[in-house]
Amino acid sequence: MALWTGIGLICGCLEQGDYLWELLGLTVVVLAAFCLRFRNGIDGRESVDAVGDSLLAYVYVPVLFGCFVFRLIFLPDTGGEVPGAWLLLLMIAAAKFTDMGAYITGSLIGKNKMAPHLSPAKTWEGFFGALCFAQLAAWSVWALAGDTLAWIPPVHVAVLALLLGLVAVAGDLAESVLKRSLEVKDSGNLMPGIGGVLDLIDSLCFAAPVTYFYLLATGLV
């Protein structure tokens, strides 16, 4: 059932001309990942994991972040050069204020651990603080944008901010899963002190596609 559903979605995307380049990239990555394993012998589960790692590397940042940030820039289609600049700012602000709110609230009053097996420092107090900060950021950007974001009704601003707060926390935890699985403290050394570049965009990798599909699902774009 899941297989036929997936095939149906892909055929629908191709028919509409949407996501064609993303599907092409996904196809190339899968084929290349398998072909690169041809030169090595079968090494148990590691052979399959190598293919999966290549696929995850392509989907995680290039698709979830790059693809959907690019699409948000051009929403709504009003003919301007970057009509979605304020929309993109709203998404980024809500996601990053979520990170900020979790850290500030958790540091001040955090006592109850939320997911100690993934990230020992995160607390439920920080989680609810993060959701409040996401609302603050989204409403602030929406108000500053004036008529530019007037096409998003207030009720959708509130719902979108809630969703962005939730998925931003999930995105941060997702990176914790990766780092703990690889037994590393930081995702890179390019930007010391903040955990690496991936730590800056982990929440955005989840927030960008959720913003895009929410706007599509509600008929706002």
Rosetta constraint file for C-alpha pairs under 8 A:
AtomPair CA 1 CA 5 HARMONIC 6.17 0.50
AtomPair CA 2 CA 6 HARMONIC 6.12 0.50
AtomPair CA 3 CA 7 HARMONIC 6.25 0.50
AtomPair CA 4 CA 8 HARMONIC 6.05 0.50
AtomPair CA 5 CA 9 HARMONIC 6.27 0.50
AtomPair CA 6 CA 10 HARMONIC 6.26 0.50
AtomPair CA 7 CA 11 HARMONIC 6.14 0.50
AtomPair CA 8 CA 12 HARMONIC 6.10 0.50
AtomPair CA 9 CA 13 HARMONIC 6.23 0.50
AtomPair CA 10 CA 14 HARMONIC 6.26 0.50
AtomPair CA 11 CA 15 HARMONIC 6.04 0.50
AtomPair CA 12 CA 16 HARMONIC 6.27 0.50
AtomPair CA 13 CA 17 HARMONIC 6.00 0.50
AtomPair CA 13 CA 18 HARMONIC 5.03 0.50
AtomPair CA 13 CA 19 HARMONIC 6.26 0.50
AtomPair CA 13 CA 20 HARMONIC 7.13 0.50
AtomPair CA 14 CA 18 HARMONIC 6.22 0.50
AtomPair CA 14 CA 19 HARMONIC 7.40 0.50
AtomPair CA 14 CA 20 HARMONIC 6.15 0.50
AtomPair CA 19 CA 23 HARMONIC 6.12 0.50
AtomPair CA 20 CA 24 HARMONIC 6.17 0.50
AtomPair CA 21 CA 25 HARMONIC 6.10 0.50
AtomPair CA 22 CA 26 HARMONIC 6.12 0.50
AtomPair CA 22 CA 63 HARMONIC 7.14 0.50
AtomPair CA 22 CA 67 HARMONIC 7.70 0.50
AtomPair CA 23 CA 27 HARMONIC 6.09 0.50
AtomPair CA 24 CA 28 HARMONIC 6.24 0.50
AtomPair CA 25 CA 29 HARMONIC 6.16 0.50
AtomPair CA 26 CA 30 HARMONIC 6.24 0.50
AtomPair CA 26 CA 55 HARMONIC 7.52 0.50
AtomPair CA 26 CA 58 HARMONIC 7.36 0.50
AtomPair CA 26 CA 59 HARMONIC 7.83 0.50
AtomPair CA 27 CA 31 HARMONIC 6.16 0.50
AtomPair CA 28 CA 32 HARMONIC 5.90 0.50
AtomPair CA 29 CA 33 HARMONIC 5.88 0.50
AtomPair CA 29 CA 54 HARMONIC 6.97 0.50
AtomPair CA 29 CA 55 HARMONIC 6.42 0.50
AtomPair CA 29 CA 58 HARMONIC 7.28 0.50
AtomPair CA 30 CA 34 HARMONIC 6.38 0.50
AtomPair CA 30 CA 51 HARMONIC 7.19 0.50
AtomPair CA 30 CA 54 HARMONIC 7.62 0.50
AtomPair CA 30 CA 55 HARMONIC 6.40 0.50
AtomPair CA 31 CA 35 HARMONIC 6.13 0.50
AtomPair CA 32 CA 36 HARMONIC 6.00 0.50
AtomPair CA 33 CA 37 HARMONIC 6.71 0.50
AtomPair CA 33 CA 50 HARMONIC 7.50 0.50
AtomPair CA 33 CA 51 HARMONIC 5.12 0.50
AtomPair CA 33 CA 54 HARMONIC 6.24 0.50
AtomPair CA 33 CA 55 HARMONIC 7.76 0.50
AtomPair CA 34 CA 38 HARMONIC 6.85 0.50
AtomPair CA 34 CA 51 HARMONIC 6.20 0.50
AtomPair CA 35 CA 39 HARMONIC 7.91 0.50
AtomPair CA 37 CA 41 HARMONIC 7.74 0.50
AtomPair CA 37 CA 47 HARMONIC 7.02 0.50
AtomPair CA 42 CA 47 HARMONIC 6.16 0.50
AtomPair CA 43 CA 47 HARMONIC 5.60 0.50
AtomPair CA 44 CA 48 HARMONIC 7.79 0.50
AtomPair CA 45 CA 49 HARMONIC 6.17 0.50
AtomPair CA 46 CA 50 HARMONIC 6.08 0.50
AtomPair CA 47 CA 51 HARMONIC 6.88 0.50
AtomPair CA 48 CA 52 HARMONIC 6.36 0.50
AtomPair CA 49 CA 53 HARMONIC 5.97 0.50
AtomPair CA 50 CA 54 HARMONIC 6.40 0.50
AtomPair CA 51 CA 55 HARMONIC 6.41 0.50
AtomPair CA 52 CA 56 HARMONIC 6.10 0.50
AtomPair CA 53 CA 57 HARMONIC 6.05 0.50
AtomPair CA 54 CA 58 HARMONIC 6.40 0.50
AtomPair CA 55 CA 59 HARMONIC 6.26 0.50
AtomPair CA 56 CA 60 HARMONIC 5.66 0.50
AtomPair CA 57 CA 61 HARMONIC 6.81 0.50
AtomPair CA 57 CA 62 HARMONIC 7.92 0.50
AtomPair CA 58 CA 62 HARMONIC 5.66 0.50
AtomPair CA 58 CA 63 HARMONIC 6.73 0.50
AtomPair CA 59 CA 63 HARMONIC 4.84 0.50
AtomPair CA 59 CA 64 HARMONIC 6.20 0.50
AtomPair CA 60 CA 64 HARMONIC 5.53 0.50
AtomPair CA 60 CA 65 HARMONIC 7.26 0.50
AtomPair CA 60 CA 205 HARMONIC 7.00 0.50
AtomPair CA 61 CA 65 HARMONIC 5.01 0.50
AtomPair CA 61 CA 66 HARMONIC 6.40 0.50
AtomPair CA 61 CA 205 HARMONIC 6.51 0.50
AtomPair CA 62 CA 66 HARMONIC 4.74 0.50
AtomPair CA 62 CA 67 HARMONIC 6.29 0.50
AtomPair CA 63 CA 67 HARMONIC 4.71 0.50
AtomPair CA 63 CA 68 HARMONIC 6.85 0.50
AtomPair CA 64 CA 68 HARMONIC 6.08 0.50
AtomPair CA 64 CA 205 HARMONIC 5.02 0.50
AtomPair CA 64 CA 206 HARMONIC 6.69 0.50
AtomPair CA 64 CA 208 HARMONIC 6.91 0.50
AtomPair CA 64 CA 209 HARMONIC 6.15 0.50
AtomPair CA 65 CA 69 HARMONIC 5.85 0.50
AtomPair CA 65 CA 201 HARMONIC 7.81 0.50
AtomPair CA 65 CA 204 HARMONIC 6.52 0.50
AtomPair CA 65 CA 205 HARMONIC 4.55 0.50
AtomPair CA 65 CA 206 HARMONIC 7.65 0.50
AtomPair CA 65 CA 208 HARMONIC 6.38 0.50
AtomPair CA 65 CA 209 HARMONIC 7.64 0.50
AtomPair CA 66 CA 70 HARMONIC 6.11 0.50
AtomPair CA 67 CA 71 HARMONIC 6.41 0.50
AtomPair CA 68 CA 72 HARMONIC 6.09 0.50
AtomPair CA 68 CA 208 HARMONIC 5.60 0.50
AtomPair CA 68 CA 209 HARMONIC 5.51 0.50
AtomPair CA 68 CA 212 HARMONIC 6.86 0.50
AtomPair CA 69 CA 73 HARMONIC 6.40 0.50
AtomPair CA 69 CA 88 HARMONIC 7.28 0.50
AtomPair CA 69 CA 208 HARMONIC 5.92 0.50
AtomPair CA 69 CA 209 HARMONIC 7.93 0.50
AtomPair CA 70 CA 74 HARMONIC 7.29 0.50
AtomPair CA 71 CA 75 HARMONIC 6.97 0.50
AtomPair CA 71 CA 212 HARMONIC 7.69 0.50
AtomPair CA 72 CA 84 HARMONIC 5.78 0.50
AtomPair CA 72 CA 87 HARMONIC 7.10 0.50
AtomPair CA 72 CA 88 HARMONIC 6.22 0.50
AtomPair CA 72 CA 208 HARMONIC 7.73 0.50
AtomPair CA 72 CA 212 HARMONIC 6.48 0.50
AtomPair CA 73 CA 82 HARMONIC 5.75 0.50
AtomPair CA 73 CA 83 HARMONIC 6.44 0.50
AtomPair CA 73 CA 84 HARMONIC 4.17 0.50
AtomPair CA 73 CA 85 HARMONIC 5.69 0.50
AtomPair CA 73 CA 87 HARMONIC 7.50 0.50
AtomPair CA 73 CA 88 HARMONIC 6.34 0.50
AtomPair CA 74 CA 81 HARMONIC 7.75 0.50
AtomPair CA 74 CA 82 HARMONIC 5.72 0.50
AtomPair CA 74 CA 83 HARMONIC 5.45 0.50
AtomPair CA 74 CA 84 HARMONIC 5.07 0.50
AtomPair CA 75 CA 83 HARMONIC 5.88 0.50
AtomPair CA 75 CA 84 HARMONIC 4.75 0.50
AtomPair CA 75 CA 87 HARMONIC 7.72 0.50
AtomPair CA 75 CA 221 HARMONIC 7.05 0.50
AtomPair CA 76 CA 83 HARMONIC 6.29 0.50
AtomPair CA 76 CA 84 HARMONIC 6.43 0.50
AtomPair CA 76 CA 221 HARMONIC 5.82 0.50
AtomPair CA 77 CA 83 HARMONIC 7.00 0.50
AtomPair CA 77 CA 221 HARMONIC 7.95 0.50
AtomPair CA 78 CA 83 HARMONIC 6.60 0.50
AtomPair CA 79 CA 83 HARMONIC 7.47 0.50
AtomPair CA 84 CA 88 HARMONIC 5.95 0.50
AtomPair CA 85 CA 89 HARMONIC 6.23 0.50
AtomPair CA 86 CA 90 HARMONIC 6.14 0.50
AtomPair CA 86 CA 141 HARMONIC 7.55 0.50
AtomPair CA 86 CA 145 HARMONIC 6.53 0.50
AtomPair CA 86 CA 148 HARMONIC 7.27 0.50
AtomPair CA 86 CA 149 HARMONIC 7.12 0.50
AtomPair CA 87 CA 91 HARMONIC 6.35 0.50
AtomPair CA 87 CA 149 HARMONIC 7.13 0.50
AtomPair CA 88 CA 92 HARMONIC 6.18 0.50
AtomPair CA 89 CA 93 HARMONIC 5.86 0.50
AtomPair CA 89 CA 141 HARMONIC 7.32 0.50
AtomPair CA 90 CA 94 HARMONIC 6.04 0.50
AtomPair CA 90 CA 137 HARMONIC 7.25 0.50
AtomPair CA 90 CA 138 HARMONIC 5.49 0.50
AtomPair CA 90 CA 141 HARMONIC 5.60 0.50
AtomPair CA 90 CA 142 HARMONIC 7.01 0.50
AtomPair CA 91 CA 95 HARMONIC 6.19 0.50
AtomPair CA 91 CA 138 HARMONIC 7.41 0.50
AtomPair CA 91 CA 164 HARMONIC 7.36 0.50
AtomPair CA 91 CA 204 HARMONIC 8.00 0.50
AtomPair CA 91 CA 207 HARMONIC 6.88 0.50
AtomPair CA 91 CA 208 HARMONIC 6.99 0.50
AtomPair CA 91 CA 211 HARMONIC 7.15 0.50
AtomPair CA 92 CA 96 HARMONIC 6.00 0.50
AtomPair CA 92 CA 204 HARMONIC 6.76 0.50
AtomPair CA 92 CA 207 HARMONIC 7.99 0.50
AtomPair CA 93 CA 97 HARMONIC 5.78 0.50
AtomPair CA 93 CA 134 HARMONIC 7.64 0.50
AtomPair CA 93 CA 137 HARMONIC 5.66 0.50
AtomPair CA 93 CA 138 HARMONIC 6.79 0.50
AtomPair CA 93 CA 141 HARMONIC 7.77 0.50
AtomPair CA 94 CA 98 HARMONIC 6.11 0.50
AtomPair CA 94 CA 133 HARMONIC 7.38 0.50
AtomPair CA 94 CA 134 HARMONIC 4.42 0.50
AtomPair CA 94 CA 135 HARMONIC 6.96 0.50
AtomPair CA 94 CA 136 HARMONIC 7.77 0.50
AtomPair CA 94 CA 137 HARMONIC 5.05 0.50
AtomPair CA 94 CA 138 HARMONIC 5.34 0.50
AtomPair CA 94 CA 161 HARMONIC 6.47 0.50
AtomPair CA 94 CA 164 HARMONIC 6.48 0.50
AtomPair CA 94 CA 165 HARMONIC 6.80 0.50
AtomPair CA 95 CA 99 HARMONIC 6.72 0.50
AtomPair CA 95 CA 134 HARMONIC 6.56 0.50
AtomPair CA 95 CA 164 HARMONIC 6.02 0.50
AtomPair CA 95 CA 165 HARMONIC 6.20 0.50
AtomPair CA 95 CA 168 HARMONIC 5.41 0.50
AtomPair CA 95 CA 203 HARMONIC 6.12 0.50
AtomPair CA 95 CA 204 HARMONIC 6.39 0.50
AtomPair CA 95 CA 207 HARMONIC 6.66 0.50
AtomPair CA 96 CA 100 HARMONIC 6.27 0.50
AtomPair CA 96 CA 134 HARMONIC 7.98 0.50
AtomPair CA 96 CA 168 HARMONIC 7.87 0.50
AtomPair CA 96 CA 203 HARMONIC 7.37 0.50
AtomPair CA 97 CA 101 HARMONIC 5.76 0.50
AtomPair CA 97 CA 130 HARMONIC 7.08 0.50
AtomPair CA 97 CA 133 HARMONIC 5.52 0.50
AtomPair CA 97 CA 134 HARMONIC 5.55 0.50
AtomPair CA 97 CA 137 HARMONIC 6.38 0.50
AtomPair CA 98 CA 102 HARMONIC 6.09 0.50
AtomPair CA 98 CA 129 HARMONIC 7.88 0.50
AtomPair CA 98 CA 130 HARMONIC 4.31 0.50
AtomPair CA 98 CA 131 HARMONIC 6.24 0.50
AtomPair CA 98 CA 132 HARMONIC 7.89 0.50
AtomPair CA 98 CA 133 HARMONIC 5.64 0.50
AtomPair CA 98 CA 134 HARMONIC 5.07 0.50
AtomPair CA 98 CA 165 HARMONIC 5.66 0.50
AtomPair CA 98 CA 168 HARMONIC 6.64 0.50
AtomPair CA 98 CA 169 HARMONIC 7.21 0.50
AtomPair CA 99 CA 103 HARMONIC 6.32 0.50
AtomPair CA 99 CA 130 HARMONIC 6.49 0.50
AtomPair CA 99 CA 168 HARMONIC 7.41 0.50
AtomPair CA 99 CA 169 HARMONIC 7.29 0.50
AtomPair CA 99 CA 203 HARMONIC 7.99 0.50
AtomPair CA 100 CA 104 HARMONIC 6.11 0.50
AtomPair CA 100 CA 130 HARMONIC 7.07 0.50
AtomPair CA 100 CA 133 HARMONIC 7.65 0.50
AtomPair CA 101 CA 105 HARMONIC 5.81 0.50
AtomPair CA 101 CA 106 HARMONIC 7.94 0.50
AtomPair CA 101 CA 126 HARMONIC 6.77 0.50
AtomPair CA 101 CA 127 HARMONIC 7.98 0.50
AtomPair CA 101 CA 129 HARMONIC 5.31 0.50
AtomPair CA 101 CA 130 HARMONIC 4.21 0.50
AtomPair CA 101 CA 131 HARMONIC 7.59 0.50
AtomPair CA 101 CA 132 HARMONIC 7.46 0.50
AtomPair CA 101 CA 133 HARMONIC 5.30 0.50
AtomPair CA 101 CA 134 HARMONIC 7.79 0.50
AtomPair CA 102 CA 106 HARMONIC 5.61 0.50
AtomPair CA 102 CA 122 HARMONIC 7.61 0.50
AtomPair CA 102 CA 125 HARMONIC 7.80 0.50
AtomPair CA 102 CA 126 HARMONIC 4.07 0.50
AtomPair CA 102 CA 127 HARMONIC 5.53 0.50
AtomPair CA 102 CA 128 HARMONIC 7.58 0.50
AtomPair CA 102 CA 129 HARMONIC 5.65 0.50
AtomPair CA 102 CA 130 HARMONIC 4.46 0.50
AtomPair CA 103 CA 107 HARMONIC 5.88 0.50
AtomPair CA 103 CA 126 HARMONIC 6.40 0.50
AtomPair CA 104 CA 108 HARMONIC 6.23 0.50
AtomPair CA 104 CA 126 HARMONIC 7.29 0.50
AtomPair CA 105 CA 109 HARMONIC 5.94 0.50
AtomPair CA 105 CA 110 HARMONIC 6.51 0.50
AtomPair CA 105 CA 125 HARMONIC 6.45 0.50
AtomPair CA 105 CA 126 HARMONIC 4.79 0.50
AtomPair CA 105 CA 129 HARMONIC 5.52 0.50
AtomPair CA 105 CA 130 HARMONIC 7.61 0.50
AtomPair CA 106 CA 110 HARMONIC 4.03 0.50
AtomPair CA 106 CA 111 HARMONIC 7.64 0.50
AtomPair CA 106 CA 122 HARMONIC 6.86 0.50
AtomPair CA 106 CA 123 HARMONIC 5.95 0.50
AtomPair CA 106 CA 124 HARMONIC 7.84 0.50
AtomPair CA 106 CA 125 HARMONIC 5.80 0.50
AtomPair CA 106 CA 126 HARMONIC 4.00 0.50
AtomPair CA 106 CA 127 HARMONIC 7.74 0.50
AtomPair CA 106 CA 129 HARMONIC 7.72 0.50
AtomPair CA 107 CA 126 HARMONIC 7.73 0.50
AtomPair CA 109 CA 125 HARMONIC 6.71 0.50
AtomPair CA 109 CA 126 HARMONIC 7.88 0.50
AtomPair CA 110 CA 122 HARMONIC 7.99 0.50
AtomPair CA 110 CA 123 HARMONIC 5.52 0.50
AtomPair CA 110 CA 124 HARMONIC 7.05 0.50
AtomPair CA 110 CA 125 HARMONIC 5.10 0.50
AtomPair CA 110 CA 126 HARMONIC 6.04 0.50
AtomPair CA 111 CA 123 HARMONIC 6.39 0.50
AtomPair CA 111 CA 124 HARMONIC 7.77 0.50
AtomPair CA 111 CA 125 HARMONIC 7.16 0.50
AtomPair CA 112 CA 123 HARMONIC 5.25 0.50
AtomPair CA 112 CA 124 HARMONIC 5.76 0.50
AtomPair CA 112 CA 125 HARMONIC 7.01 0.50
AtomPair CA 113 CA 120 HARMONIC 6.92 0.50
AtomPair CA 113 CA 121 HARMONIC 7.25 0.50
AtomPair CA 113 CA 122 HARMONIC 6.00 0.50
AtomPair CA 113 CA 123 HARMONIC 4.27 0.50
AtomPair CA 113 CA 124 HARMONIC 6.21 0.50
AtomPair CA 114 CA 120 HARMONIC 7.99 0.50
AtomPair CA 114 CA 122 HARMONIC 5.74 0.50
AtomPair CA 114 CA 123 HARMONIC 4.60 0.50
AtomPair CA 114 CA 124 HARMONIC 5.15 0.50
AtomPair CA 115 CA 119 HARMONIC 5.87 0.50
AtomPair CA 115 CA 120 HARMONIC 6.58 0.50
AtomPair CA 115 CA 122 HARMONIC 6.66 0.50
AtomPair CA 115 CA 123 HARMONIC 7.50 0.50
AtomPair CA 116 CA 120 HARMONIC 4.01 0.50
AtomPair CA 116 CA 121 HARMONIC 7.19 0.50
AtomPair CA 116 CA 122 HARMONIC 7.24 0.50
AtomPair CA 118 CA 173 HARMONIC 6.79 0.50
AtomPair CA 118 CA 176 HARMONIC 6.02 0.50
AtomPair CA 118 CA 177 HARMONIC 6.23 0.50
AtomPair CA 118 CA 180 HARMONIC 7.46 0.50
AtomPair CA 119 CA 173 HARMONIC 7.07 0.50
AtomPair CA 119 CA 176 HARMONIC 6.44 0.50
AtomPair CA 122 CA 126 HARMONIC 6.61 0.50
AtomPair CA 122 CA 127 HARMONIC 7.56 0.50
AtomPair CA 123 CA 127 HARMONIC 6.28 0.50
AtomPair CA 124 CA 128 HARMONIC 6.36 0.50
AtomPair CA 125 CA 129 HARMONIC 6.16 0.50
AtomPair CA 126 CA 130 HARMONIC 5.98 0.50
AtomPair CA 127 CA 131 HARMONIC 6.54 0.50
AtomPair CA 127 CA 169 HARMONIC 7.52 0.50
AtomPair CA 128 CA 132 HARMONIC 6.45 0.50
AtomPair CA 129 CA 133 HARMONIC 6.25 0.50
AtomPair CA 130 CA 134 HARMONIC 6.17 0.50
AtomPair CA 130 CA 165 HARMONIC 6.53 0.50
AtomPair CA 130 CA 169 HARMONIC 8.00 0.50
AtomPair CA 131 CA 135 HARMONIC 6.45 0.50
AtomPair CA 131 CA 161 HARMONIC 7.91 0.50
AtomPair CA 131 CA 162 HARMONIC 6.39 0.50
AtomPair CA 131 CA 165 HARMONIC 5.03 0.50
AtomPair CA 131 CA 166 HARMONIC 7.09 0.50
AtomPair CA 132 CA 136 HARMONIC 6.33 0.50
AtomPair CA 133 CA 137 HARMONIC 6.17 0.50
AtomPair CA 134 CA 138 HARMONIC 6.13 0.50
AtomPair CA 134 CA 161 HARMONIC 5.74 0.50
AtomPair CA 134 CA 162 HARMONIC 7.03 0.50
AtomPair CA 134 CA 164 HARMONIC 7.16 0.50
AtomPair CA 134 CA 165 HARMONIC 5.43 0.50
AtomPair CA 135 CA 139 HARMONIC 6.04 0.50
AtomPair CA 135 CA 158 HARMONIC 6.71 0.50
AtomPair CA 135 CA 161 HARMONIC 5.28 0.50
AtomPair CA 135 CA 162 HARMONIC 6.80 0.50
AtomPair CA 135 CA 165 HARMONIC 7.92 0.50
AtomPair CA 136 CA 140 HARMONIC 6.06 0.50
AtomPair CA 137 CA 141 HARMONIC 6.23 0.50
AtomPair CA 138 CA 142 HARMONIC 6.08 0.50
AtomPair CA 138 CA 157 HARMONIC 6.88 0.50
AtomPair CA 138 CA 158 HARMONIC 7.88 0.50
AtomPair CA 138 CA 161 HARMONIC 5.89 0.50
AtomPair CA 139 CA 143 HARMONIC 6.04 0.50
AtomPair CA 139 CA 157 HARMONIC 6.97 0.50
AtomPair CA 139 CA 158 HARMONIC 7.76 0.50
AtomPair CA 140 CA 144 HARMONIC 6.15 0.50
AtomPair CA 141 CA 145 HARMONIC 5.99 0.50
AtomPair CA 142 CA 146 HARMONIC 6.74 0.50
AtomPair CA 142 CA 149 HARMONIC 6.14 0.50
AtomPair CA 142 CA 150 HARMONIC 7.90 0.50
AtomPair CA 142 CA 157 HARMONIC 7.76 0.50
AtomPair CA 145 CA 149 HARMONIC 5.85 0.50
AtomPair CA 146 CA 150 HARMONIC 6.43 0.50
AtomPair CA 147 CA 151 HARMONIC 7.77 0.50
AtomPair CA 151 CA 220 HARMONIC 7.41 0.50
AtomPair CA 152 CA 156 HARMONIC 6.31 0.50
AtomPair CA 152 CA 157 HARMONIC 6.61 0.50
AtomPair CA 152 CA 220 HARMONIC 7.04 0.50
AtomPair CA 153 CA 157 HARMONIC 6.51 0.50
AtomPair CA 154 CA 158 HARMONIC 6.43 0.50
AtomPair CA 155 CA 159 HARMONIC 6.34 0.50
AtomPair CA 156 CA 160 HARMONIC 5.75 0.50
AtomPair CA 157 CA 161 HARMONIC 5.98 0.50
AtomPair CA 158 CA 162 HARMONIC 6.28 0.50
AtomPair CA 159 CA 163 HARMONIC 6.25 0.50
AtomPair CA 160 CA 164 HARMONIC 6.01 0.50
AtomPair CA 160 CA 211 HARMONIC 7.10 0.50
AtomPair CA 160 CA 214 HARMONIC 7.55 0.50
AtomPair CA 161 CA 165 HARMONIC 6.07 0.50
AtomPair CA 162 CA 166 HARMONIC 6.30 0.50
AtomPair CA 163 CA 167 HARMONIC 6.14 0.50
AtomPair CA 163 CA 210 HARMONIC 7.69 0.50
AtomPair CA 164 CA 168 HARMONIC 5.77 0.50
AtomPair CA 164 CA 207 HARMONIC 5.54 0.50
AtomPair CA 164 CA 210 HARMONIC 7.40 0.50
AtomPair CA 164 CA 211 HARMONIC 7.44 0.50
AtomPair CA 165 CA 169 HARMONIC 6.39 0.50
AtomPair CA 166 CA 170 HARMONIC 6.35 0.50
AtomPair CA 167 CA 171 HARMONIC 5.89 0.50
AtomPair CA 167 CA 203 HARMONIC 7.04 0.50
AtomPair CA 167 CA 206 HARMONIC 5.75 0.50
AtomPair CA 167 CA 207 HARMONIC 5.97 0.50
AtomPair CA 167 CA 210 HARMONIC 7.86 0.50
AtomPair CA 168 CA 172 HARMONIC 6.28 0.50
AtomPair CA 168 CA 202 HARMONIC 7.74 0.50
AtomPair CA 168 CA 203 HARMONIC 4.22 0.50
AtomPair CA 168 CA 204 HARMONIC 6.75 0.50
AtomPair CA 168 CA 206 HARMONIC 6.29 0.50
AtomPair CA 168 CA 207 HARMONIC 6.00 0.50
AtomPair CA 169 CA 173 HARMONIC 6.30 0.50
AtomPair CA 169 CA 203 HARMONIC 6.73 0.50
AtomPair CA 170 CA 174 HARMONIC 6.03 0.50
AtomPair CA 170 CA 203 HARMONIC 7.34 0.50
AtomPair CA 170 CA 206 HARMONIC 7.59 0.50
AtomPair CA 171 CA 175 HARMONIC 6.47 0.50
AtomPair CA 171 CA 202 HARMONIC 5.34 0.50
AtomPair CA 171 CA 203 HARMONIC 4.42 0.50
AtomPair CA 171 CA 204 HARMONIC 7.41 0.50
AtomPair CA 171 CA 205 HARMONIC 6.81 0.50
AtomPair CA 171 CA 206 HARMONIC 5.52 0.50
AtomPair CA 171 CA 207 HARMONIC 7.95 0.50
AtomPair CA 172 CA 176 HARMONIC 6.49 0.50
AtomPair CA 172 CA 199 HARMONIC 7.66 0.50
AtomPair CA 172 CA 202 HARMONIC 5.65 0.50
AtomPair CA 172 CA 203 HARMONIC 5.48 0.50
AtomPair CA 173 CA 177 HARMONIC 6.36 0.50
AtomPair CA 174 CA 178 HARMONIC 6.59 0.50
AtomPair CA 174 CA 202 HARMONIC 7.79 0.50
AtomPair CA 175 CA 179 HARMONIC 6.17 0.50
AtomPair CA 175 CA 199 HARMONIC 7.55 0.50
AtomPair CA 175 CA 202 HARMONIC 6.40 0.50
AtomPair CA 176 CA 180 HARMONIC 5.94 0.50
AtomPair CA 177 CA 181 HARMONIC 5.98 0.50
AtomPair CA 178 CA 182 HARMONIC 6.20 0.50
AtomPair CA 179 CA 183 HARMONIC 5.79 0.50
AtomPair CA 179 CA 184 HARMONIC 5.23 0.50
AtomPair CA 179 CA 185 HARMONIC 6.48 0.50
AtomPair CA 179 CA 186 HARMONIC 7.13 0.50
AtomPair CA 179 CA 187 HARMONIC 6.86 0.50
AtomPair CA 180 CA 184 HARMONIC 6.32 0.50
AtomPair CA 180 CA 185 HARMONIC 7.68 0.50
AtomPair CA 185 CA 195 HARMONIC 7.38 0.50
AtomPair CA 186 CA 195 HARMONIC 4.38 0.50
AtomPair CA 186 CA 196 HARMONIC 5.87 0.50
AtomPair CA 187 CA 195 HARMONIC 5.84 0.50
AtomPair CA 187 CA 196 HARMONIC 4.91 0.50
AtomPair CA 187 CA 197 HARMONIC 7.04 0.50
AtomPair CA 187 CA 198 HARMONIC 6.03 0.50
AtomPair CA 187 CA 199 HARMONIC 6.86 0.50
AtomPair CA 188 CA 192 HARMONIC 7.76 0.50
AtomPair CA 188 CA 195 HARMONIC 6.55 0.50
AtomPair CA 188 CA 196 HARMONIC 4.31 0.50
AtomPair CA 188 CA 197 HARMONIC 6.63 0.50
AtomPair CA 188 CA 198 HARMONIC 7.58 0.50
AtomPair CA 189 CA 195 HARMONIC 7.48 0.50
AtomPair CA 189 CA 196 HARMONIC 5.73 0.50
AtomPair CA 190 CA 196 HARMONIC 6.09 0.50
AtomPair CA 190 CA 197 HARMONIC 6.95 0.50
AtomPair CA 191 CA 195 HARMONIC 7.06 0.50
AtomPair CA 191 CA 196 HARMONIC 5.10 0.50
AtomPair CA 191 CA 197 HARMONIC 6.34 0.50
AtomPair CA 192 CA 196 HARMONIC 6.26 0.50
AtomPair CA 194 CA 199 HARMONIC 6.93 0.50
AtomPair CA 194 CA 200 HARMONIC 7.79 0.50
AtomPair CA 195 CA 199 HARMONIC 5.75 0.50
AtomPair CA 196 CA 200 HARMONIC 7.21 0.50
AtomPair CA 197 CA 201 HARMONIC 6.96 0.50
AtomPair CA 198 CA 202 HARMONIC 5.69 0.50
AtomPair CA 201 CA 205 HARMONIC 6.16 0.50
AtomPair CA 202 CA 206 HARMONIC 7.19 0.50
AtomPair CA 203 CA 207 HARMONIC 6.14 0.50
AtomPair CA 204 CA 208 HARMONIC 5.67 0.50
AtomPair CA 205 CA 209 HARMONIC 7.34 0.50
AtomPair CA 206 CA 210 HARMONIC 6.50 0.50
AtomPair CA 207 CA 211 HARMONIC 6.07 0.50
AtomPair CA 208 CA 212 HARMONIC 6.30 0.50
AtomPair CA 209 CA 213 HARMONIC 6.08 0.50
AtomPair CA 210 CA 214 HARMONIC 5.86 0.50
AtomPair CA 211 CA 215 HARMONIC 6.27 0.50
AtomPair CA 212 CA 216 HARMONIC 6.42 0.50
AtomPair CA 213 CA 217 HARMONIC 5.90 0.50
AtomPair CA 214 CA 218 HARMONIC 6.11 0.50
AtomPair CA 215 CA 219 HARMONIC 6.19 0.50
AtomPair CA 215 CA 220 HARMONIC 5.23 0.50
AtomPair CA 215 CA 221 HARMONIC 5.89 0.50
AtomPair CA 216 CA 220 HARMONIC 6.30 0.50
AtomPair CA 216 CA 221 HARMONIC 5.67 0.50
